[in-house]
Amino acid sequence: TAQGPRDRRVRLSIQIARKFFDLQEMLGFDKPSKTLDWLLTNSKAAIKDLVEMKLSCTGTVAKSLSSTSECEVLSGSNEATDIGDTQRKPPLMSVYKEKIGLLRRQRKAPFHLLSKE
């Protein structure tokens, strides 16, 4: 802001808060900011992939079929799994393509919404 940085607080769901504080205890950190720093540092590659994908997606926004652009689907496509989960996640691009296909199928109306009977 014009007056400088402001204090931003975040509300977490009970499940997410438990996971976060469990991770904080496992790491041995006493402050949440240290835990967030650790999380951001260890997810740099995924964040970089997401940024690159969003940049490559900017040309398709104008071609979108509805008010929700295809790039907006990215926000929920790479949700974290449980901390102890060791299974490899599918590549972000394949998840993105899968969600776009689903989104396009949902958009098709069985009839024209503006036509008269």
N, C-alpha and C positions, 0 to 999 in steps of 0.2 A: 504494500500500500504506500501511499505518499508519505505517511508518517513513520514508515519503517516496517520491519517484520512484526507480525502479530503472533500471539500465542494461539496455536491451533490445537484443539483437543479433539479426540476421536472416540466415539462410542463403539464398543465392540459387543457382538453378541456373546452370550455366555459360553457357547462352544468355542468360538474363536479366542476369547479371552483365556479360557483354560489351556488351549493349545499354546497360545503365546507365552503364558506364564510358565507352563511346563518346559517350553524351549528355553526360556530365560533361566530357569533353575538348572537345566542340563548344561547350559553354557557357563553357568556360574557368575552371571552378570547381576549387578545390583540395581542397574538403572535400565528402564525400558528403551531409552535412546541407544544404548549400547547394543541391545538385542536387535533393534531395527537397523542399526548400522551393519551388524553382522549379516542380517537377512538381505539387505540391499547389496552388500559386497559379494555375497555368495550367489546372487541371482543376476549378476551383471550380464552374463551371456544371454539369458532369456529376455532381459529388458532390451538388450541391443537388437535381438531378433524381432521383438515386437515393434521397436522404433523403425527398423528397416521395412517391416511389413506394412506399417502404417504409411510410410513414405511411398512405397510402391503402389499403394492403394489410392493415393490422392487423385490419380487420373480417372478412376472409375466412379468417383462420387457423382459426377454429372450424369452418368448413365443409370443411376439408381432407379429402381422401379417404384419406390415409395419414399416417404419422408425419412425412413430409417436407412441410412447409407450402409453399404456392405461393410465398410470399414468399422462402423460402430459395433458390429458383431464381435470384433476382436476383444472387446473389453471383458467378456466373460468366458472366453474360450480356453484359457489356460489356468483354471483354478487349481490351487495347491491341494495336494492330498495330505493324508495324515503324516506326521513327522516320521514315524517308523516305517512308512511305506517305501520299499526299495524297488518297486517295479518301475520300469522305464516308461515315461509318458510318451504318447504319440507325438510326432513332430507337429509343431504349431501350425504349419502350413496345411497339413492334411486335416487337422481339426477345423481350421478356418474354411477350407473348401467344403467340408461336410456340413458345417453350419450354414454356409451360403446356399447350398443345394436345398437344405431343409427350409430355409427362409423363403426361397423362391417358390417352392411347392406350396407353402402356406399362403403366399400372396395371391395366388390365382383364385379368383372368385368364381363360383359355379354359374353366376349370372352377372349381367352388367348392372352395377349398383345405381346408375343414374337413369336407366331406361324406364319408360312407363309401361305399365301392364296392359 
